[in-house]
């Protein structure tokens, strides 16, 4: 009989710009030491902890320590206003604030802890980082919607839902232990946090870069041999500018096999320009904070938003309630184990969702003949001259003219809605010229009532176009 030994489990590696790297026993020891400090300060299993800060190695260590302690995580954007911070803390019923060192009037001083250097000077206990209890928790994480359709909603996700969705994502995309991930995203948002969890479960390397300084971030990612990048469309638009200015980065990034994009619709001009410049396509994906990842384009099948994740079902439903045929637009509905537990009400209580029915996403999309999902945007129909139109569908058509376009609807008592097309043109083309160029891609009843030209679109904290700010720029009421 021959005795065989199982191969060693790879150790995840964490690399930062200024903090150096942590892997194997060093990473384990640092997380366990940070957990000991937090436990000694009074944090207990089940406590809701509001985590506020920007990406860094210490932030990731703090997240893992809180998971190890089986707490309920409430990550928030570090640029959040004081008023929003108070509302978030109250609605989430957070008992603690873990932050970069800034105070917050929503918490008493003895409930505010800093994460910079957490555990660095503490003798770690023996053992391994264990996320088992956290991954079974019914309220493992409270995320916040983007707020593009109103005040951000608190979304409660269970550990099993988060765990299941991450494993399905790893399977679909083929992540490996030798991958080097460089997300250009805030870890406080759904997309960025999902990459952190993916890194830990895939046991690969995570490079934490100053993503808001894209020229520096891209250079650092390339230096560490990055193989997978995730970012919003606006970031990739800027990345192409960085590569044009520093053409040597093109060869330095040749090892990237996954250019993942999400968080906002992918503009057609960017989708066309990127592979021409970088040699590989952007891999679009579709997901929601309420569901996690739903469908992902892969290196082997890069069309649209790809196919549903293994074990996830998607259907497209027309306004009359029937399932849409290939190519036909309708509302996207999803059946997924990654579904949230529910939304938080203002008083912090949970409004649960049913897990036995299809979840309506309020997003508009279609399947092609090959079964790839194509997402148009929010299902926000407007009525004009007797026609039902979808502004984000019009945007996809208009972008065939070569620039990103936003369509803003304004109530009009005579027409039903007036449509204002806003073109992002850094060269400052004349509105009349853009009206002529757009006209060929639109039906007669889809033509704009007005065309506005701006240098670039204002963006929200998560990289989406800020429609309210854009309306202000072109003189429309919000």
C-alpha positions in Angstrom: 0.0 0.0 0.0 1.4 3.4 -1.0 0.8 6.3 1.4 -0.1 9.5 -0.2 -0.2 13.0 1.2 -2.8 15.6 0.2 -1.2 18.7 -1.5 -0.8 21.7 0.8 -3.6 24.2 0.7 -2.3 27.4 -0.9 -2.0 30.4 1.4 -3.6 33.7 0.3 -1.2 36.6 -0.1 -2.0 40.2 0.6 0.1 42.9 -1.0 -0.1 46.7 -0.3 1.5 49.8 -1.8 3.2 51.0 1.4 2.5 48.2 3.9 4.4 45.5 2.1 3.1 41.9 1.9 1.5 39.4 4.2 1.1 35.7 3.4 1.0 32.3 5.1 1.7 32.4 8.9 2.4 36.2 8.8 -1.1 36.9 7.4 -2.8 34.4 9.7 -0.9 35.8 12.8 -1.8 39.4 11.9 -5.5 38.7 11.5 -5.7 36.7 14.7 -3.8 39.4 16.6 -6.2 42.0 15.3 -9.1 39.8 16.3 -7.7 39.5 19.8 -7.4 43.3 20.2 -11.0 43.8 19.0 -12.3 41.1 21.3 -10.4 42.5 24.3 -12.0 45.9 23.6 -15.4 44.3 23.9 -16.6 43.3 20.4 -18.6 40.1 20.6 -20.1 37.6 18.1 -23.2 39.0 16.6 -22.3 42.7 17.2 -23.0 44.9 14.2 -19.8 46.8 13.3 -19.9 49.8 11.0 -16.6 49.8 9.0 -15.6 53.1 7.5 -12.4 53.7 5.6 -10.6 53.4 2.3 -8.7 50.5 0.7 -5.5 49.4 2.4 -3.9 46.3 3.8 -5.0 47.2 7.4 -8.6 47.6 6.2 -8.6 44.0 4.7 -7.0 42.7 7.9 -9.7 44.3 10.0 -12.5 42.8 7.8 -11.0 39.3 8.2 -10.6 39.8 11.9 -14.3 40.9 12.2 -15.3 37.8 10.2 -13.2 35.6 12.4 -15.1 37.1 15.4 -18.4 36.3 13.8 -19.7 39.9 13.8 -22.2 41.5 11.4 -20.3 43.8 9.0 -21.7 47.1 7.9 -19.1 48.6 5.4 -19.8 52.2 4.3 -18.0 54.6 1.9 -15.4 56.6 3.7 -16.6 59.7 1.9 -20.0 59.5 3.4 -21.3 62.7 5.0 -21.8 63.0 8.7 -25.6 63.1 8.4 -25.6 60.0 6.2 -23.3 58.3 8.7 -25.7 59.0 11.6 -28.6 57.7 9.6 -26.7 54.6 8.5 -25.6 53.8 12.1 -29.1 54.2 13.4 -30.8 52.1 10.7 -28.2 49.3 10.9 -28.3 49.3 14.7 -24.5 49.3 14.7 -22.9 49.0 18.1 -19.3 49.8 17.0 -17.5 51.9 14.6 -14.2 50.7 13.2 -12.5 53.5 11.3 -9.3 55.0 10.0 -9.1 57.1 13.1 -11.7 59.7 12.6 -14.4 60.2 15.3 -18.1 60.1 14.6 -20.8 61.8 16.8 -23.1 58.8 16.1 -21.0 56.7 18.4 -19.7 57.2 22.0 -15.9 57.5 22.2 -15.6 54.0 23.8 -17.4 52.5 20.8 -15.0 53.9 18.2 -11.9 51.8 17.3 -9.2 52.5 14.8 -8.0 49.8 12.3 -4.6 51.4 11.2 -1.9 49.1 12.6 -4.5 46.8 14.2 -2.7 43.8 15.6 0.7 44.8 14.3 2.2 45.0 17.8 0.2 42.2 19.5 1.4 38.7 20.0 -1.0 36.5 18.0 -2.7 33.5 19.5 -2.2 30.1 18.0 -4.7 28.7 15.5 -6.1 29.5 12.1 -8.4 32.2 10.7 -11.8 30.6 10.8 -14.8 32.1 8.9 -17.1 29.2 9.5 -19.4 30.9 12.0 -19.5 34.1 10.0 -20.4 32.2 6.8 -23.3 30.7 8.6 -24.6 34.0 10.0 -28.0 35.2 8.8 -26.8 38.9 8.8 -23.2 38.4 7.8 -23.1 41.7 6.0 -25.3 44.8 5.5 -24.7 46.4 2.2 -26.1 49.7 0.8 -27.7 50.2 -2.5 -26.3 52.9 -4.8 -29.1 55.3 -4.1 -29.6 56.1 -7.8 -33.4 55.6 -7.5 -33.8 57.2 -4.0 -32.2 57.0 -0.6 -29.8 54.0 -0.3 -31.4 50.9 1.1 -29.8 48.6 3.7 -29.5 45.1 2.2 -29.0 42.2 4.6 -27.0 39.3 3.2 -26.6 36.0 4.9 -23.3 34.2 5.1 -24.6 31.2 3.2 -25.8 33.4 0.4 -22.4 35.3 0.2 -20.4 32.1 0.4 -22.5 30.3 -2.3 -22.3 33.2 -4.7 -18.5 33.6 -4.3 -17.9 29.9 -4.9 -20.1 30.0 -8.0 -18.2 33.0 -9.3 -14.8 31.3 -8.8 -16.2 28.3 -10.7 -17.6 30.4 -13.6 -14.5 32.5 -14.0 -11.9 29.8 -13.4 -9.9 31.7 -10.7 -6.8 29.9 -9.5 -4.4 30.0 -6.6 -1.7 31.5 -8.9 -4.0 34.5 -9.9 -3.0 38.0 -8.9 -6.1 40.2 -8.3 -5.9 44.0 -8.5 -9.4 45.4 -8.0 -9.7 49.1 -8.8 -12.7 49.4 -6.6 -13.7 50.5 -3.1 -13.9 47.5 -0.8 -16.8 49.2 1.0 -19.1 48.5 -1.9 -20.7 45.2 -3.0 -18.4 44.7 -6.1 -15.1 45.5 -4.2 -16.1 43.4 -1.1 -17.0 40.5 -3.3 -13.4 40.5 -4.8 -11.9 40.4 -1.2 -14.0 37.4 -0.4 -13.2 35.8 -3.7 -9.4 36.3 -3.0 -9.7 34.6 0.4 -11.6 31.6 -0.8 -9.6 31.2 -4.0 -6.3 31.4 -1.9 -4.6 33.6 -4.4 -2.9 37.1 -4.3 -4.7 40.4 -3.6 -2.9 43.6 -4.6 -4.3 46.6 -2.8 -3.6 49.7 -4.9 -4.4 53.4 -4.5 -7.2 53.0 -7.0 -8.1 56.7 -7.0 -4.6 57.4 -8.4 -5.0 55.3 -11.4 -1.6 55.9 -13.0 0.1 54.7 -9.8 -2.4 51.8 -9.2 -1.9 50.4 -12.7 1.9 50.6 -12.4 1.8 48.7 -9.1 -0.6 46.1 -10.4 1.7 45.5 -13.4 4.8 45.2 -11.2 3.1 42.4 -9.2 2.2 40.4 -12.3 -1.6 41.1 -12.1 -3.8 38.5 -13.9 -7.2 39.8 -13.0 -8.5 43.4 -12.8 -12.0 44.5 -11.8 -13.3 48.1 -12.2 -16.2 50.3 -13.2 -16.6 51.4 -16.9 -15.5 55.0 -15.9 -12.2 53.6 -14.5 -11.5 51.6 -17.7 -12.1 54.8 -19.8 -9.4 56.5 -17.7 -7.1 53.4 -17.9 -7.0 53.7 -21.7 -5.8 57.3 -21.2 -3.1 56.2 -18.8 -1.9 53.5 -21.3 -1.9 56.1 -24.1 0.4 58.3 -22.1 2.6 55.4 -20.9 2.6 52.8 -23.7 5.1 50.6 -21.8 2.3 49.6 -19.5 0.6 47.8 -22.4 3.2 45.0 -22.4 3.5 45.1 -18.6 -0.3 44.2 -18.5 -0.1 41.5 -21.1 -0.5 38.8 -18.4 -4.0 40.0 -17.5 -6.5 37.3 -18.6 -9.6 38.8 -16.9 -10.6 42.4 -17.3 -13.8 42.3 -15.3 -16.2 45.3 -15.6 -19.4 46.0 -13.6 -21.3 48.5 -11.4 -22.8 50.3 -14.4 -23.8 49.6 -18.0 -20.8 49.2 -20.3 -20.8 51.9 -23.0 -20.5 50.5 -26.6 -17.6 52.9 -27.5 -15.6 51.7 -24.5 -16.3 48.0 -25.3 -15.0 48.5 -28.8 -12.0 50.6 -27.9 -10.6 48.4 -25.1 -9.7 45.2 -27.0 -8.2 47.3 -29.8 -5.9 48.9 -27.2 -5.3 46.1 -24.8 -5.6 42.9 -26.8 -8.4 41.4 -24.7 -12.0 42.3 -24.2 -13.7 43.7 -21.2 -15.7 41.0 -19.6 -19.0 42.5 -18.6 -21.1 41.1 -15.8 -24.5 41.5 -14.2 -25.1 41.5 -10.5 -26.9 43.4 -7.8 -26.2 43.9 -4.1 -29.4 42.1 -3.4 -28.3 39.0 -5.3 -24.5 39.1 -5.8 -23.2 38.0 -9.2 -25.9 36.7 -11.5 -24.3 36.4 -15.0 -20.7 36.8 -16.1 -18.9 36.9 -19.4 -15.8 34.8 -19.3 -12.6 34.7 -21.4 -14.0 31.7 -23.3 -17.4 33.3 -23.8 -17.0 37.1 -23.7 -20.4 38.1 -25.3 -22.7 40.5 -23.5 -22.9 39.8 -19.7 -22.4 36.1 -20.5 -24.5 33.3 -19.2 -26.0 32.7 -15.8 -23.7 31.4 -13.0 -24.0 27.7 -12.4 -27.1 27.0 -10.4 -28.6 30.5 -11.1 -31.7 30.9 -13.2 -32.7 34.0 -15.2 -35.7 34.8 -17.2 -36.8 37.8 -19.2 -40.5 38.8 -18.8 -42.4 41.1 -21.2 -44.9 43.7 -20.0 -47.8 41.3 -20.7 -46.3 38.7 -18.4 -44.9 36.1 -20.9 -41.4 34.9 -21.1 -39.5 36.9 -23.8 -38.2 35.3 -26.9 -34.5 35.6 -27.8 -33.8 39.2 -28.8 -36.9 40.6 -27.1 -36.6 43.1 -24.3 -38.2 42.6 -20.9 -37.7 42.8 -17.2 -35.0 40.5 -15.8 -36.1 38.1 -13.0 -33.7 35.9 -11.1 -33.8 32.7 -9.0 -30.6 32.4 -7.0 -29.3 31.0 -3.8 -27.4 34.4 -3.4 -30.6 36.3 -2.7 -30.6 38.7 0.2 -32.5 38.2 3.4 -34.3 41.5 3.0 -34.2 45.3 3.4 -33.8 47.2 6.6 -36.6 49.6 7.5 -35.8 53.0 8.9 -36.2 51.6 12.5 -33.7 48.8 11.7 -36.2 46.0 11.5 -36.0 43.6 8.6 -38.5 43.3 5.7 -37.8 39.8 4.5 -38.0 38.6 0.9 -39.5 35.3 -0.2 -36.9 32.8 -1.4 -39.5 30.6 -3.2 -40.3 33.0 -6.0 -38.6 34.7 -8.9 -36.9 38.0 -7.8 -37.9 41.0 -10.0 -34.8 43.1 -10.5 -36.4 46.1 -12.2 -33.7 45.9 -14.9 -34.3 45.7 -18.6 -32.5 43.1 -20.7 -32.7 40.3 -23.3 -31.1 37.0 -24.2 -29.5 36.4 -27.5 -29.9 33.2 -29.5 -26.8 31.7 -27.8 -28.2 32.3 -24.3 -26.0 35.3 -23.4 -27.7 37.9 -21.3 -27.6 41.6 -22.5 -28.5 44.1 -19.9 -29.8 47.5 -21.1 -30.4 49.2 -17.7 -33.2 50.1 -15.3 -36.7 49.3 -16.5 -37.9 52.9 -16.4 -40.3 53.3 -19.3 -41.4 56.7 -20.4 -44.3 57.4 -22.7 -43.9 59.8 -25.7 -46.1 60.5 -28.7 -48.0 57.2 -28.0 -44.8 55.1 -27.8 -43.3 53.4 -24.7 -39.6 54.1 -24.7 -36.8 53.0 -22.4 -34.1 55.8 -21.9 -31.2 53.3 -21.3 -32.1 51.3 -24.4 -32.0 54.6 -26.3 -28.6 55.3 -24.8 -27.2 52.0 -26.1 -28.5 52.8 -29.6 -27.1 56.4 -29.5 -23.7 55.2 -28.4 -23.2 53.7 -31.9 -22.4 57.3 -32.9 -19.1 57.0 -31.0 -19.5 58.6 -27.6 -21.2 57.8 -24.3 -24.7 59.2 -24.1 -27.2 59.7 -21.3 -30.9 60.2 -22.0 -32.8 62.4 -19.5 -36.6 62.4 -19.6 -38.6 65.5 -18.6 -42.3 65.6 -18.2 -44.1 67.3 -21.1 -47.9 67.8 -20.9 -48.2 67.7 -24.7 -45.8 65.0 -25.7 -45.9 62.9 -22.5 -42.1 63.1 -22.1 -39.4 65.3 -23.7 -36.1 63.5 -24.2 -32.8 65.3 -23.6 -29.7 63.5 -25.0 -26.5 64.4 -23.2 -23.3 63.5 -25.1 -19.9 63.2 -23.3 -17.5 64.7 -25.8 -14.1 65.9 -24.5 -13.6 67.6 -27.9 -16.6 69.8 -27.4 -18.5 69.0 -30.6 -21.5 71.3 -31.4 -25.0 70.0 -30.3 -26.3 70.4 -33.9 -23.5 68.2 -35.2 -24.2 65.6 -32.6 -28.0 65.7 -33.3 -27.1 64.9 -36.9 -24.9 62.0 -35.9 -27.4 60.6 -33.5 -30.3 60.8 -35.9 -29.1 57.9 -38.1 -29.2 55.4 -35.2 -32.7 56.3 -33.9 -36.2 55.8 -35.2 -38.2 59.0 -36.0 -40.2 58.7 -32.7 -36.9 58.2 -30.7 -35.3 61.5 -31.9 -34.1 63.9 -29.1 -36.1 67.0 -28.2 -32.7 68.6 -27.2 -29.1 67.6 -27.4 -26.5 68.8 -24.8 -22.7 68.3 -24.9 -20.5 68.1 -21.8 -16.9 67.3 -21.5 -17.5 64.3 -19.2 -20.3 62.9 -17.0 -20.3 63.5 -13.2 -19.9 60.3 -11.3 -21.1 59.0 -8.0 -18.8 57.4 -5.4 -19.3 53.9 -6.9 -18.5 55.0 -10.5 -22.0 55.4 -11.9 -23.2 58.5 -13.7 -24.8 60.9 -11.2 -28.0 61.6 -13.1 -29.1 64.4 -10.6 -25.8 66.2 -11.0 -26.0 65.8 -14.8 -29.4 67.3 -14.9 -28.1 70.3 -13.0 -25.2 70.7 -15.4 -27.5 71.0 -18.4 -30.1 73.1 -16.7 -32.8 70.5 -16.0 -34.7 70.1 -12.8 -33.9 67.0 -10.8 
